[in-house]
Amino acid sequence: MLVSTMVLILLRLFCIHWFLEGLVILATDIFLLPHHSTENLGMRMGPAIVMLAVPVVGWLAAPKLGRLIAGKYDVQISLPVPPLRDLYAFGFVFLGLYFAIQSLGEAILRFYYALVAAASHGDFDPIIRQQASYDVMRALITLAGGVLCIVFGKRWAAKLADSKAET
């Protein structure tokens, strides 16, 4: 396996992470949209759109970036390296476990605080309620992304490895 292929895998895993972060920002913006005026909608949604666009561009540019980063040192690794499909599968499962473990406790805690805030009948400051909804969205989307990576990781790995073999 070439060094550029290993760099490609790492870059794509980072892109998945960045895309998930963009989804969190977008979901929070959409959730909070009814509570704000639509005057500055572009300013409010701009960061989320950029956070979603950058990883897509990074994903598409990853093969060229991998070759560029490896440069003249893009050599075949002579150690026993697992097949590309197995590396992708490991990456997806690892990333999924990271997301799930990182966010499970936070999701439960933030969901509980959101229920307390909802049951308070307006006793909480709107800013605190807004922050609580953001925290809940972030934890739940990260948890869902982790579970999806774990459940569908092998299938996605097979598709990515097959598409890499075609190019």
N, C-alpha and C positions, 0 to 999 in steps of 0.2 A: 504494500500500500504506500502511496506517495504521501509525503509530508503535506502537500497542498490538499489532499483529500481529508486528512485529519483536521486541518485548519478549517476546511469547508464545513465539516460536521460541527465543530465548535461555534463557528459563526452562525450557523443556522439555529443552534440551540439558543444562542443569545437573542436571535431575532424572535424566536418564539416567546422568550421571556419579555422582551420589549413590547411585543404585540399584546401580550396579556396585560401589561401595565397600561397600554393605550386603551384597551377595552375597559379597564377599571375607571379610567378618567372619563371616557365617553359615557359609560353607564351612569356614573355619578352626575355628569352634566345633564343627561337626559332626565334622570330622576328628579333633579332639582329645577328643571326648566319651568314647571308651573309656578314655582315660588319667586321667579325673577322676571323682569321685563324682557322683552325680546329685542330691545334696542341694540344691545351690544352682543347679539347672538354670535357673530363671527369671532369676536374677541373671546367669548366664553367657550366656543366649540373649537377654536383654532388649535390650541395645544393638543386636544384629543385627536384631531385629524392628523396633525403632524406625528403624534406618537403612534398612530396606526400606519401612516404612510412610510415612515423611515424603516421599520422592520421589513415591510414588503419589498422596498427597494433593496435593502440589505440582503434579503433572501435571494432575490434575483441576481444580485451582484456577487453573491458569495463564491461562486466558482472562480470568477476572475480575481476577486480579492484573495482567495486562497492561493492562487498561482502567484499573485503579486507579492503576498506576504512571504511565501516560501522562497520566491526568487530563484537564484541560481542554486540554492540548497534544496531544491525540490527533488529529493532522491527517494529511491525505493527503500523502505524500511525492511531490513532483513530479519528482524525478530519475528517470531510467529505471531501474526496479527489476525484477529478474528475477521471473518468476512464483513463486508460493508453493511450488510443487512443486520448483522448482530451488533455492530457498533452503533448503528442508528437506533436499534431496539433498546440497547443499554442506555443510550442518551435520553430517549423519551421516557423510559421507566425511571431513570435517575432524576430527571427534571420533574416528572410527575410526583415522585415521592418527596422531593424537595418542596414543591409547592404545597402538596397535601399536608405534610408534617408541619411546615411553617405556618399554615393558615388554619388548621383544624381548631386548635385551642382558641385562637383569636376569633374565629368565626362564631364559636359558641359564646364566648365572652361578649363580643360586640352585639350579637343577636339578643342576648339577655339585656344588655344596656339599652338597646333600641326598644325592647318591650317595656322596660321601666320608663323610658322617656315617653312612649306612646300612652302608657297608663297614667301619666302625671297630669293629663288634661290641661296641658299648656303651661305647666309650672316651669318648664325648662326654657331657657333662652333660645330663640330661633337659631342663633349661631351654634350653640351646643348641639341642638337637634340636627342641624345641617352636617356638622362634623361627625355625629354619630351615624347618620345615614351613609356618609362617605366611608367610614370605617367598616360598616356592615357590608356594603357593596364590595369593597376591596377584598375583604376576607372571603366572602362567598364566591366571588369570581375567581380568585386565586385558588380556592379549594376546588371549584368545578374544573378549572383548567388542569390542575394536578390529577384529578380523577380521570379526566379525558385522556391525558397523556399516558396514564397507567393502563387504562382499558384498551385504547386504540393504538398504543405505541407500536406493537408488533405489526399491525396492518399498515400504519403509516411508514414504518421502517422498510417494509417490503416494497411499497410503492416508490419511496425515495431511492432505494437501492436499484430497483428496476429502471427508473428514469435515469439514474446516473450511468447505468450500464448501456443505455441506448445512446447516450451522448458521447 
